[in-house]
């Protein structure tokens, strides 16, 4: 997650409030998904961006998670993301984020 995106998320969380903001990740692998998750929940783990030391605790999901699939709708989800989810090991990403939330 680049520094500009971190800054925008921080700005939105400040103006809208964390309860009114949901982050949807689309990172292509487990490692980048976990880093992005940590950045918007516990603060930038690389200590280089605007979210360094800022614990926003935002609700964060990956586009491959069941909650996102339900919002998009099964048929449309499969059309837009189904193949991509298989190619990028979507189940592994989902499991990693579920573990990080615990």
C-alpha positions as CSV (number, residue, x, y, z in Angstrom):
1,X,0.0,0.0,0.0
2,X,1.7,3.2,-1.1
3,X,2.0,6.3,1.0
4,X,-0.6,8.2,-0.9
5,X,-3.2,5.5,-0.3
6,X,-2.3,5.4,3.4
7,X,-2.7,9.1,3.7
8,X,-6.1,9.0,2.0
9,X,-7.3,6.2,4.3
10,X,-6.2,8.2,7.3
11,X,-8.0,11.2,6.0
12,X,-11.2,9.3,5.4
13,X,-11.1,7.6,8.7
14,X,-10.7,11.0,10.4
15,X,-13.5,12.7,8.5
16,X,-16.0,9.8,8.3
17,X,-15.1,7.9,11.4
18,X,-13.8,4.3,11.5
19,X,-17.3,2.9,12.0
20,X,-18.4,4.3,8.6
21,X,-15.5,2.9,6.6
22,X,-14.7,-0.5,5.3
23,X,-11.5,-1.4,3.5
24,X,-11.6,-4.0,0.7
25,X,-8.3,-5.5,-0.3
26,X,-7.4,-7.0,-3.6
27,X,-3.7,-7.9,-3.0
28,X,-2.7,-10.9,-5.1
29,X,-1.0,-13.0,-2.3
30,X,-1.0,-13.8,1.4
31,X,2.0,-11.7,2.3
32,X,0.8,-8.5,0.7
33,X,-2.7,-9.0,2.0
34,X,-1.5,-9.4,5.6
35,X,0.7,-6.3,5.3
36,X,-2.1,-4.2,4.0
37,X,-4.5,-5.7,6.6
38,X,-2.0,-4.8,9.4
39,X,-1.5,-1.3,8.0
40,X,-5.2,-0.3,8.1
41,X,-5.9,-2.0,11.4
42,X,-2.8,-1.8,13.6
43,X,-0.6,0.7,11.8
44,X,2.1,0.6,9.1
45,X,4.4,-2.3,10.0
46,X,7.1,-0.8,7.7
47,X,7.3,2.4,9.7
48,X,7.4,4.5,6.5
49,X,3.9,5.8,5.9
50,X,1.3,8.1,7.3
51,X,-0.2,5.2,9.2
52,X,2.9,4.5,11.2
53,X,1.8,4.1,14.8
54,X,-1.8,4.8,13.9
55,X,-4.2,2.0,14.9
56,X,-7.3,2.7,12.9
57,X,-8.9,-0.7,13.5
58,X,-10.9,-0.5,10.3
59,X,-13.1,-3.4,9.2
60,X,-11.0,-4.9,6.4
61,X,-11.9,-7.7,4.0
62,X,-10.3,-9.2,0.9
63,X,-12.4,-9.3,-2.2
64,X,-12.2,-13.1,-2.1
65,X,-14.0,-13.3,1.3
66,X,-17.5,-14.7,1.5
67,X,-18.9,-11.4,2.8
68,X,-17.7,-9.7,-0.3
69,X,-19.0,-12.5,-2.6
70,X,-22.4,-12.1,-1.0
71,X,-22.4,-8.4,-1.6
72,X,-21.5,-8.7,-5.2
73,X,-23.7,-11.7,-5.9
74,X,-22.7,-15.2,-6.9
75,X,-23.2,-15.1,-10.6
76,X,-21.6,-11.6,-11.1
77,X,-18.8,-12.6,-8.7
78,X,-18.0,-15.7,-10.7
79,X,-18.1,-13.7,-13.9
80,X,-15.7,-11.0,-12.6
81,X,-13.5,-12.7,-10.1
82,X,-14.0,-16.5,-10.0
83,X,-11.1,-17.4,-12.3
84,X,-8.8,-14.9,-10.6
85,X,-9.7,-16.3,-7.2
86,X,-8.6,-19.8,-8.3
87,X,-5.4,-18.5,-9.9
88,X,-4.3,-16.5,-6.9
89,X,-5.1,-19.1,-4.2
90,X,-8.0,-17.2,-2.8
91,X,-8.7,-19.7,-0.1
92,X,-5.2,-19.3,1.4
93,X,-5.6,-15.5,1.4
94,X,-9.0,-15.7,3.1
95,X,-7.6,-18.2,5.8
96,X,-4.7,-15.9,6.5
97,X,-6.9,-12.8,7.0
98,X,-9.3,-14.8,9.2
99,X,-6.3,-15.8,11.3
100,X,-5.0,-12.2,11.5
101,X,-8.4,-11.0,12.8
102,X,-8.3,-13.5,15.7
